[in-house]
Amino acid sequence: MARFFITLSYNGKNYVGWQIQPNGVSVQQKLQEALSIILRSQVEVVGAGRTDAGVHASKMIAHFDWNGKAFSCEDMVFKLNSFLPKDIAILSIVEVKPDAHARFSAISRTYKYFVTTNKDPFLHELTYRVNFMPDIDKMNALCPLLIETNDFTSFSKLHTDVKTNICKIEFAEWELKENMLVFKIKADRFLRNMVRAIVGTLLEAGRGRLDEKGLNRIIKAKNRQVAGDSAPGHALFLDDVQYPVDIWL
């Protein structure tokens, strides 16, 4: 049985998220359907994580197993891109070690969130437009607190099926690029809605409504209701997933 990693990107606008759900079409569903048609056998794919409805991915990793006739990874990329809709693109397919796992082998994930104050008819579906200029210095001053903590209960969607809300953030920072505020955050794992809740909370600091003491109170409360509102999903991108070097063949 051979295992393959698929690297793909997608615009999440038309999907209920990555994971298959009964209430709409998911990216995982479209990928499984395309693979099953091409390989003429039922194929299941496992993703590196679950992006929510409307959230995009510049780089998502998924794996699938295959014990049938050998195929060219390059040809499979071409065939999948021919079958899949325009808002899902396969970037590469590579064989990995049989015990490599798209989700559990990942050592870090990176997200980016895009905020603007400009009205742009070409970017409004991919950015969050706010009607004030956030103070980037005040927002960045709070980022070290996120790196120092490990319990993100106050930034997690309620009633999820995870066993722990412990995460380790390696990097968190806002950067101003022309008229765009880009928030980049990297961690070993993320909870559902976590990045959007963090962004919404930090934007409160950008308004001058939240300081270091306030964020500390939010973190220690372990209560989602005391943190800021979740920022909209349409401006959030899964940017990268990293793995140990020894999983590759």
Residue pairs with C-beta under 8 A, 6 or more apart in sequence:
1 65
1 66
1 67
1 98
2 65
2 66
2 67
2 95
2 98
3 63
3 64
3 65
3 66
3 95
3 96
3 97
3 98
3 100
4 63
4 64
4 65
4 66
4 73
4 93
4 94
4 95
4 96
5 61
5 62
5 63
5 93
5 94
5 95
5 96
5 100
5 102
6 31
6 45
6 61
6 62
6 63
6 64
6 90
6 92
6 93
7 59
7 60
7 61
7 90
7 91
7 92
7 93
8 27
8 31
8 57
8 59
8 60
8 62
8 88
8 89
8 90
8 91
9 56
9 57
9 58
9 59
9 60
9 88
9 89
9 91
10 27
10 56
10 57
10 60
10 87
10 88
10 89
11 56
11 87
11 88
12 27
12 51
12 53
12 54
12 55
12 56
12 57
12 233
12 234
13 54
13 56
13 87
13 125
13 234
14 25
14 85
14 87
15 24
15 25
15 26
15 27
15 30
15 53
15 54
16 23
16 24
16 25
16 26
16 53
17 26
17 27
17 50
17 51
17 52
17 53
17 54
17 55
18 26
18 27
18 28
18 47
18 49
18 50
18 51
18 57
18 60
19 26
19 28
19 47
19 50
20 26
20 28
20 29
20 32
24 53
27 51
27 57
27 60
27 88
28 45
28 47
28 62
30 84
30 85
30 88
31 45
31 62
31 80
31 84
31 88
32 43
32 44
32 45
34 80
34 83
34 84
35 43
35 45
35 64
35 80
36 42
36 43
37 83
38 76
38 79
38 80
38 83
39 66
39 68
39 71
41 68
43 64
43 66
44 64
45 62
45 63
45 64
46 62
46 63
46 64
46 101
46 102
46 103
47 60
47 61
47 62
47 102
47 103
48 60
48 61
48 62
48 102
48 103
48 106
48 109
48 241
49 60
49 103
49 106
49 109
49 189
49 190
49 238
49 241
50 192
51 57
51 60
51 236
51 238
52 192
52 193
52 196
52 233
52 236
53 233
54 232
54 233
54 234
55 233
55 234
55 236
55 237
55 238
56 126
56 234
56 236
56 237
56 238
57 237
57 238
58 112
58 237
58 238
58 239
58 240
59 91
59 238
59 239
59 240
59 241
60 238
60 241
61 102
61 106
61 241
61 243
62 102
63 96
63 100
63 101
63 102
73 92
73 93
73 94
73 95
76 93
77 90
77 91
77 92
77 93
80 90
80 93
81 89
81 90
84 90
94 248
94 249
95 249
96 247
96 248
96 249
97 246
97 247
97 248
97 249
100 243
100 247
102 241
105 243
105 244
105 247
106 241
106 242
106 243
107 188
107 242
107 243
107 244
108 170
108 186
108 187
108 188
108 240
108 241
108 242
109 186
109 187
109 188
109 189
109 190
109 238
109 240
109 241
109 242
110 171
110 184
110 185
110 186
110 238
110 239
110 240
110 241
110 242
111 184
111 185
111 186
111 190
111 195
111 236
111 237
111 238
111 239
112 182
112 183
112 184
112 185
112 236
112 237
112 239
113 128
113 182
113 183
113 185
113 195
113 196
113 199
113 231
113 235
113 236
113 237
114 126
114 127
114 128
114 180
114 181
114 182
114 235
114 237
115 127
115 128
115 129
115 130
115 134
115 180
115 181
115 182
115 183
115 199
115 203
115 231
115 235
116 123
116 127
116 128
116 129
116 130
116 179
116 180
116 181
117 129
117 130
117 131
117 132
117 133
117 179
118 129
118 179
119 129
120 127
120 129
125 234
126 234
126 235
127 180
127 235
128 231
128 232
128 234
128 235
130 203
132 206
132 207
134 174
134 181
134 203
134 206
134 207
135 205
135 206
135 207
135 208
136 174
136 175
136 176
136 181
136 206
138 205
138 206
138 208
138 211
139 174
139 183
139 202
139 203
139 205
139 206
140 173
140 174
141 205
141 212
142 202
142 205
142 210
142 211
142 212
142 215
143 172
143 173
143 174
143 202
145 212
145 215
145 216
145 219
146 169
146 172
146 185
146 198
147 169
147 170
147 171
147 172
149 169
149 219
150 166
150 167
150 168
151 165
151 166
151 219
151 222
152 165
152 166
152 167
152 191
152 194
152 219
153 165
153 222
153 223
153 224
154 197
154 218
154 219
154 221
154 222
154 223
154 224
154 226
154 227
155 191
155 193
155 194
155 197
155 198
155 201
155 224
155 227
156 162
156 165
156 191
156 192
156 193
156 194
156 197
156 224
157 191
157 192
157 193
157 224
158 224
160 191
160 192
162 191
162 192
165 191
165 222
167 187
167 188
167 189
167 190
167 191
167 194
168 187
168 188
168 189
169 185
169 186
169 187
170 186
170 187
170 188
171 184
171 185
171 186
172 183
172 184
172 185
172 186
172 198
173 183
173 184
173 185
174 181
174 182
174 183
174 202
175 181
175 182
175 183
175 184
176 182
183 199
183 202
184 239
185 195
185 198
186 240
193 230
195 236
196 230
196 231
196 232
196 233
196 236
197 224
197 227
197 228
197 230
197 231
199 230
199 231
199 236
200 227
200 228
200 229
200 230
200 231
201 210
201 215
201 218
201 227
201 228
202 210
202 228
203 228
203 231
204 210
204 228
205 211
205 215
210 228
217 226
218 226
218 227
